[in-house]
Amino acid sequence: MSYAGFVPTFAATAWYHNKVRREGRTLESFVDEARTFARTEYAVALIANNRLPGNERARVVQRLAEYTGLTPEYVDRSNLRVPPSRYFKELLRDRKLVIGRIDSRFTYVEPENAGETAEWDPTFGVIGSAFAAAIQTQLNELGVRMEQTYQPLRPILDDWNWLLEKKTPSGGGYVNVVPYLGRAMRRNTDLRVLVGCGYYDLATPFFGAENALSQDGVVQDRIDIRYYDVGHMIFLHEPSRVRFTNDIREFIRSGRPADTASADPSAARPATLDAGPPGRPVRASPIER
């Protein structure tokens, strides 16, 4: 499920960086093709594993390469399974660039191009200083004086408590809170859920959210999923921030978010963060408070 969950986001990322065929398609139609492939042919192939006939495997290899922007040879060597940690490095290897995890639009030049994993997430280089400056300004305005060093985006996963209700969830698998959401929706018939997803978010891929929220027990007609031309943080891209704000307001007022999306979200580019043209390192521009 994890490998399948990343494919549509890989497709959106490859689209953004001009690594796939775009003629006669839109971002949405291409992503939708990748969704269908991920939950049908690709999922079946992963389950079949070594039982997959050679001709069927070759077809899946070719299609996965076409959606992800990777070469068929790389997909084949990866046994149809490309973890995101390798995708960061492999997609633009020919340009000697790595892509971001938090926002795959952003790129970074590393000192060597032979490794399998990225040195760091280039997204942090764009947004890190803005976060640090903003929190310092906010604390000063509030009159807060702290001796501790502020560490934006500090890794905390090693110290995180992954247990639910004092037991390991799913026999030791991932933490799944969707059943709790479903129970809340069943017990409160007025509870509606608005989900905002970034096309270029490789930290929490949108297809993973779609799959999780399709579980039995979740009231489907009270869930509304919206998509934005940004990565993990919707507020970093000004057009997406405005759309998301309007969607929330309309969601509260009328029960359904306003459809303010442009005809082609791929045409929008960051207003407060300049991702630069494909194949070039990113640069940061001022972020309005």
Secondary structure, DSSP 8 states (H G I E B T S, - for coil): -HHHHHHHHHHHHHHHTT-S--TT--HHHHHHHHHHHIIIIIHHHHHHGGGS-HHHHHHHHHHHHHHHS--HHHHHHTTT---HHHHHHHTTGGGTEEE-SS-TT-EEE-S-S--SS-SS-HHHHHHHHHHHHHHHHHHHHHT----S---TT---GGG----BTTB-GGGT-----HHHHHHHHHH-TT--EEEEEETT-SSS-HHHHHHHHTSTTS-GGGEEEEEESSSS-GGGSHHHHHHHHHHHHHHHHHSS------S-GGG---SSSB--STTS--B------
